Amino acid sequence: MQKPKWVIEKEQAKRLAASETIWLFGLHAVRDALLNPARVKLRLVVTRNALDRLGDAVAESGVVPEISDPRRFAAPIDPGSVHQGAALEVKPLDWGSLEDIALGDGPQPPRIVLLDRVTDPHNVGAILRSAEVFGARAVVAVQRHAAPETGALAKTASGALERQPYLRVRNLADAMTQLQGMGYLVLGLDGTADTTIEAALEGRRDRPVALVMGAEGPGLREKSLATCDVLVRIGAAGGFGSLNVSNAAAVALYAARGT
């Protein structure tokens, strides 16, 4: 009996993910990855100067470094990358399912950030940093039309990529509906909304909350807008100006903090 198309596609995606590797670069990103026991590390390329600065992390990781001439850096990364003499080939992290993370225990009511077609790795890296600072359970993006786990993203995240779950889902609206089924209040950020985040959460800060952020310019897609429980905006002092998505995520997470 022939397998259904969706089963074949799922198996192909799993095989692709198993074979995929990424190169992290920069002293901070490489150090945090070396010290992360959950990270599968394959190849470390460093200059002698970088090795001196990463010596303790390299020793703890057990990875045998390859010493490279800084003028002909051997790692296959973009020549324009600010690698600081350190690059590490790794496997993407596996954070498990959205359900596992969304229902996990914690001292505060959980907060999750969902990204609707946010493709800039620098924005996503900055959002991961904010999510870690404000104790979010996860940052969730779609598998297509979203920033993948890359060296540029990891460098901007400044180590948060190793600690802050970054999940990729096939369909964002389905993920939103799944969270609603688990008791989450799903708030969509929309600059034209009448309600502020604080007003929407008045008397409900003990609820699990998911914040849905759209890409700059197009914002949330129609399906995402329709799936949200409430559309909210960030209260502003004036009628002009706007925040980019990474800054908006930080402000929204602060405004939506739990009890």
The 8 nearest C-alpha neighbors of each residue, nearest first, counted from 0:
[[1, 2, 3, 4, 6, 7, 5, 10],
 [2, 0, 3, 4, 7, 6, 5, 8],
 [1, 3, 6, 4, 0, 7, 5, 8],
 [4, 2, 6, 5, 1, 7, 8, 0],
 [3, 5, 7, 6, 8, 2, 9, 1],
 [6, 4, 8, 7, 3, 9, 2, 10],
 [5, 7, 9, 3, 4, 8, 10, 2],
 [6, 8, 4, 10, 9, 5, 11, 3],
 [9, 7, 11, 5, 6, 10, 12, 4],
 [8, 10, 6, 12, 11, 7, 5, 13],
 [11, 9, 13, 7, 12, 8, 6, 14],
 [10, 12, 8, 14, 13, 9, 15, 7],
 [13, 11, 15, 9, 10, 14, 16, 8],
 [12, 14, 10, 16, 11, 15, 17, 9],
 [15, 13, 17, 11, 16, 12, 10, 18],
 [16, 14, 12, 18, 17, 13, 19, 11],
 [15, 17, 19, 13, 14, 18, 12, 91],
 [16, 18, 14, 15, 19, 13, 90, 20],
 [19, 17, 15, 16, 14, 20, 90, 13],
 [20, 18, 16, 17, 15, 90, 21, 91],
 [19, 21, 90, 89, 91, 88, 18, 22],
 [22, 20, 89, 88, 149, 90, 23, 19],
 [21, 23, 88, 87, 150, 89, 86, 24],
 [24, 22, 150, 87, 86, 29, 88, 21],
 [25, 23, 86, 82, 85, 150, 29, 28],
 [24, 26, 82, 83, 28, 85, 27, 29],
 [25, 27, 29, 28, 30, 85, 83, 24],
 [26, 28, 30, 29, 25, 157, 31, 158],
 [29, 27, 158, 31, 154, 25, 30, 26],
 [28, 30, 32, 26, 27, 31, 24, 25],
 [31, 29, 33, 27, 32, 28, 26, 56],
 [32, 30, 34, 28, 33, 158, 29, 35],
 [31, 33, 35, 29, 34, 30, 28, 161],
 [34, 32, 30, 31, 60, 35, 56, 29],
 [33, 35, 31, 32, 56, 60, 36, 30],
 [34, 36, 32, 37, 38, 33, 31, 161],
 [37, 35, 38, 34, 33, 39, 60, 32],
 [38, 36, 35, 39, 92, 93, 161, 32],
 [37, 39, 36, 35, 40, 92, 32, 90],
 [40, 38, 90, 89, 37, 41, 36, 91],
 [41, 39, 89, 38, 88, 42, 90, 87],
 [40, 42, 88, 89, 39, 43, 87, 90],
 [41, 43, 88, 87, 40, 44, 64, 89],
 [44, 42, 87, 64, 86, 65, 88, 45],
 [43, 45, 65, 86, 85, 64, 66, 74],
 [46, 44, 85, 66, 84, 67, 49, 50],
 [45, 47, 67, 84, 49, 48, 66, 69],
 [48, 46, 50, 49, 51, 66, 45, 67],
 [47, 49, 51, 46, 50, 52, 84, 45],
 [50, 48, 52, 46, 51, 84, 47, 45],
 [51, 49, 53, 47, 52, 48, 54, 45],
 [50, 52, 48, 54, 49, 53, 47, 55],
 [51, 53, 49, 50, 54, 48, 55, 26],
 [54, 52, 50, 56, 51, 55, 57, 49],
 [53, 55, 57, 51, 50, 56, 52, 58],
 [56, 54, 58, 57, 53, 59, 52, 60],
 [57, 55, 59, 53, 58, 54, 33, 34],
 [58, 56, 54, 60, 59, 55, 53, 62],
 [57, 59, 55, 61, 56, 60, 54, 62],
 [60, 58, 56, 57, 61, 55, 34, 33],
 [61, 59, 57, 62, 33, 58, 56, 34],
 [60, 62, 58, 59, 57, 63, 56, 33],
 [63, 61, 60, 64, 57, 43, 58, 40],
 [62, 64, 61, 65, 43, 57, 42, 58],
 [65, 63, 43, 44, 62, 66, 45, 42],
 [64, 66, 44, 43, 45, 67, 63, 42],
 [67, 65, 45, 46, 44, 64, 47, 68],
 [68, 66, 46, 72, 45, 73, 69, 65],
 [67, 69, 71, 70, 72, 46, 66, 73],
 [70, 68, 72, 71, 46, 67, 84, 45],
 [69, 71, 68, 72, 67, 73, 46, 84],
 [72, 70, 68, 69, 73, 67, 74, 78],
 [71, 73, 69, 68, 67, 74, 70, 84],
 [72, 74, 67, 71, 75, 44, 68, 69],
 [73, 75, 76, 72, 44, 86, 22, 87],
 [76, 74, 73, 77, 22, 72, 78, 86],
 [77, 75, 74, 78, 80, 22, 86, 79],
 [76, 78, 79, 80, 75, 74, 81, 82],
 [79, 77, 80, 76, 81, 75, 72, 82],
 [78, 80, 77, 81, 76, 82, 151, 83],
 [81, 79, 77, 78, 82, 76, 24, 151],
 [80, 82, 83, 79, 25, 24, 78, 84],
 [81, 83, 25, 24, 84, 80, 85, 86],
 [84, 82, 25, 85, 81, 26, 49, 24],
 [83, 85, 46, 45, 82, 49, 69, 86],
 [86, 84, 45, 25, 82, 24, 83, 44],
 [87, 85, 24, 44, 23, 43, 22, 45],
 [86, 88, 43, 23, 22, 42, 29, 89],
 [87, 89, 22, 42, 41, 21, 40, 23],
 [90, 88, 40, 41, 21, 20, 39, 87],
 [89, 91, 20, 39, 21, 92, 19, 40],
 [92, 90, 89, 20, 93, 21, 148, 19],
 [91, 93, 38, 94, 90, 37, 39, 161],
 [92, 94, 95, 91, 166, 37, 164, 38],
 [95, 93, 164, 92, 96, 166, 165, 100],
 [94, 96, 93, 99, 97, 100, 166, 98],
 [97, 95, 99, 98, 100, 94, 166, 101],
 [96, 98, 100, 99, 101, 95, 166, 174],
 [97, 99, 101, 96, 100, 102, 178, 177],
 [100, 98, 96, 97, 102, 101, 103, 95],
 [99, 101, 103, 97, 98, 102, 136, 96],
 [102, 100, 98, 103, 99, 97, 136, 109],
 [101, 103, 100, 99, 98, 104, 181, 109],
 [104, 102, 100, 101, 99, 105, 98, 136],
 [103, 105, 102, 106, 109, 107, 101, 100],
 [104, 106, 107, 103, 108, 109, 136, 102],
 [105, 107, 108, 104, 109, 257, 134, 258],
 [108, 106, 105, 109, 257, 258, 205, 134],
 [109, 107, 207, 257, 205, 206, 110, 106],
 [110, 108, 207, 107, 136, 208, 135, 111],
 [109, 111, 135, 208, 209, 136, 207, 108],
 [110, 112, 209, 137, 136, 135, 138, 210],
 [113, 111, 138, 210, 209, 211, 139, 137],
 [114, 112, 139, 211, 138, 140, 210, 212],
 [115, 113, 140, 212, 117, 211, 213, 139],
 [114, 116, 213, 117, 212, 219, 214, 140],
 [117, 115, 145, 144, 214, 118, 114, 213],
 [118, 116, 214, 145, 115, 114, 119, 213],
 [117, 119, 145, 146, 116, 144, 120, 214],
 [118, 120, 122, 121, 146, 117, 123, 145],
 [121, 119, 152, 123, 146, 122, 124, 118],
 [122, 120, 124, 119, 123, 152, 155, 125],
 [123, 121, 125, 245, 119, 120, 124, 126],
 [122, 124, 126, 120, 125, 121, 127, 119],
 [125, 123, 156, 152, 155, 121, 127, 126],
 [124, 126, 128, 122, 123, 127, 156, 245],
 [127, 125, 123, 129, 245, 128, 124, 130],
 [128, 126, 130, 124, 125, 129, 156, 159],
 [129, 127, 125, 131, 126, 156, 159, 130],
 [130, 128, 132, 126, 131, 249, 127, 133],
 [131, 129, 135, 127, 133, 128, 132, 134],
 [130, 132, 134, 128, 129, 133, 163, 135],
 [131, 133, 129, 130, 134, 128, 135, 127],
 [134, 132, 130, 131, 135, 129, 252, 253],
 [133, 135, 131, 132, 130, 136, 110, 109],
 [136, 134, 110, 130, 111, 137, 133, 131],
 [135, 137, 111, 110, 109, 134, 100, 101],
 [138, 136, 164, 111, 135, 165, 139, 163],
 [137, 139, 112, 165, 113, 111, 164, 166],
 [138, 140, 113, 166, 167, 165, 114, 112],
 [141, 139, 114, 167, 113, 168, 166, 145],
 [140, 142, 168, 167, 143, 169, 145, 171],
 [143, 141, 167, 169, 168, 145, 140, 144],
 [142, 144, 145, 141, 169, 116, 146, 140],
 [145, 143, 116, 118, 142, 141, 146, 117],
 [146, 144, 118, 116, 117, 143, 141, 147],
 [145, 147, 118, 120, 119, 117, 148, 123],
 [148, 146, 149, 145, 120, 142, 152, 118],
 [147, 149, 152, 146, 91, 150, 153, 21],
 [150, 148, 152, 151, 147, 153, 21, 23],
 [149, 151, 23, 153, 152, 22, 24, 154],
 [152, 150, 154, 149, 153, 120, 155, 121],
 [151, 153, 120, 124, 149, 155, 150, 154],
 [154, 152, 156, 150, 155, 151, 160, 28],
 [155, 153, 157, 151, 156, 28, 152, 150],
 [154, 156, 124, 157, 152, 153, 121, 125],
 [155, 157, 124, 153, 159, 128, 154, 125],
 [158, 156, 154, 155, 159, 28, 27, 153],
 [157, 159, 28, 160, 31, 156, 161, 27],
 [160, 158, 156, 162, 161, 128, 163, 157],
 [159, 161, 158, 163, 162, 153, 156, 127],
 [160, 162, 159, 158, 163, 32, 31, 35],
 [163, 161, 159, 160, 164, 158, 131, 35],
 [162, 164, 160, 159, 131, 161, 137, 165],
 [165, 163, 137, 94, 166, 138, 162, 136],
 [166, 164, 138, 139, 137, 163, 167, 160],
 [167, 165, 139, 164, 140, 138, 168, 94],
 [166, 168, 140, 141, 142, 139, 165, 169],
 [169, 167, 141, 142, 170, 140, 166, 171],
 [168, 170, 142, 141, 171, 167, 143, 173],
 [171, 169, 173, 168, 172, 141, 174, 142],
 [172, 170, 174, 173, 141, 175, 168, 169],
 [173, 171, 175, 174, 170, 223, 176, 226],
 [172, 174, 176, 171, 175, 170, 177, 169],
 [175, 173, 177, 171, 172, 176, 178, 170],
 [176, 174, 172, 178, 177, 173, 171, 179],
 [177, 175, 179, 173, 178, 174, 172, 180],
 [176, 178, 174, 180, 175, 179, 173, 181],
 [177, 179, 181, 175, 180, 183, 176, 174],
 [180, 178, 183, 176, 182, 181, 177, 175],
 [179, 181, 177, 178, 182, 176, 183, 175],
 [182, 180, 178, 179, 183, 177, 102, 101],
 [181, 183, 179, 180, 178, 184, 207, 206],
 [184, 182, 207, 179, 208, 178, 181, 185],
 [183, 185, 208, 209, 207, 179, 186, 228],
 [184, 186, 209, 228, 227, 208, 183, 210],
 [187, 185, 210, 229, 230, 227, 228, 209],
 [186, 188, 211, 230, 227, 231, 210, 189],
 [189, 187, 231, 232, 212, 230, 211, 186],
 [188, 190, 232, 191, 192, 231, 230, 187],
 [189, 191, 232, 192, 188, 233, 231, 241],
 [192, 190, 189, 193, 232, 231, 230, 188],
 [193, 191, 231, 189, 232, 194, 190, 230],
 [194, 192, 191, 195, 231, 232, 230, 190],
 [195, 193, 231, 192, 232, 198, 199, 196],
 [194, 196, 232, 231, 198, 197, 233, 234],
 [197, 195, 199, 231, 198, 232, 200, 233],
 [196, 198, 200, 195, 199, 201, 254, 255],
 [199, 197, 201, 195, 200, 196, 194, 231],
 [198, 200, 196, 197, 201, 195, 194, 231],
 [201, 199, 203, 197, 198, 204, 202, 196],
 [200, 202, 198, 203, 199, 197, 204, 196],
 [201, 203, 204, 200, 205, 199, 198, 206],
 [204, 202, 200, 205, 201, 206, 199, 207],
 [205, 203, 257, 206, 200, 258, 202, 201],
 [204, 206, 203, 108, 258, 257, 207, 202],
 [207, 205, 204, 203, 108, 208, 183, 184],
 [206, 208, 183, 109, 108, 110, 184, 182],
 [209, 207, 184, 110, 183, 185, 206, 109],
 [208, 210, 111, 185, 110, 112, 186, 184],
 [209, 211, 112, 186, 187, 113, 185, 111],
 [210, 212, 113, 187, 114, 112, 188, 186],
 [213, 211, 114, 188, 115, 113, 210, 187],
 [214, 212, 218, 219, 115, 114, 215, 116],
 [215, 213, 117, 218, 116, 217, 216, 115],
 [214, 216, 218, 217, 244, 213, 243, 117],
 [215, 217, 218, 214, 213, 219, 243, 244],
 [216, 218, 215, 214, 219, 213, 220, 116],
 [219, 217, 213, 214, 216, 215, 220, 189],
 [220, 218, 213, 223, 224, 115, 221, 217],
 [219, 221, 223, 222, 224, 218, 115, 217],
 [222, 220, 224, 223, 225, 219, 226, 218],
 [221, 223, 225, 224, 220, 226, 172, 219],
 [222, 224, 226, 220, 221, 225, 172, 219],
 [225, 223, 221, 222, 226, 227, 219, 220],
 [224, 226, 222, 223, 227, 221, 228, 220],
 [225, 227, 223, 224, 222, 172, 228, 175],
 [228, 226, 185, 229, 224, 225, 187, 186],
 [227, 229, 185, 186, 184, 226, 230, 187],
 [230, 228, 186, 227, 231, 187, 185, 199],
 [231, 229, 187, 186, 192, 188, 189, 227],
 [232, 230, 194, 195, 188, 192, 196, 189],
 [233, 231, 195, 190, 189, 188, 192, 196],
 [232, 234, 195, 235, 196, 251, 231, 190],
 [233, 235, 195, 232, 236, 196, 197, 194],
 [236, 234, 237, 233, 238, 239, 241, 240],
 [235, 237, 234, 238, 239, 240, 233, 241],
 [238, 236, 235, 239, 240, 234, 241, 233],
 [237, 239, 240, 236, 235, 241, 234, 190],
 [240, 238, 237, 241, 235, 236, 242, 190],
 [239, 241, 238, 242, 237, 235, 236, 243],
 [240, 242, 243, 239, 190, 247, 235, 238],
 [243, 241, 247, 246, 244, 240, 245, 215],
 [242, 244, 246, 245, 247, 215, 241, 122],
 [243, 245, 247, 246, 248, 215, 242, 214],
 [246, 244, 126, 248, 122, 247, 243, 125],
 [247, 245, 249, 248, 243, 244, 242, 250],
 [246, 248, 244, 250, 245, 249, 242, 251],
 [249, 247, 251, 245, 246, 250, 252, 244],
 [248, 250, 246, 252, 129, 247, 251, 253],
 [249, 251, 253, 247, 248, 252, 254, 246],
 [252, 250, 254, 248, 253, 249, 247, 255],
 [253, 251, 255, 249, 254, 250, 248, 256],
 [252, 254, 250, 256, 251, 255, 249, 133],
 [253, 255, 251, 252, 256, 250, 197, 196],
 [256, 254, 252, 253, 251, 257, 196, 197],
 [257, 255, 253, 254, 252, 258, 204, 133],
 [258, 256, 204, 108, 107, 205, 255, 109],
 [257, 204, 205, 256, 107, 108, 203, 206]]
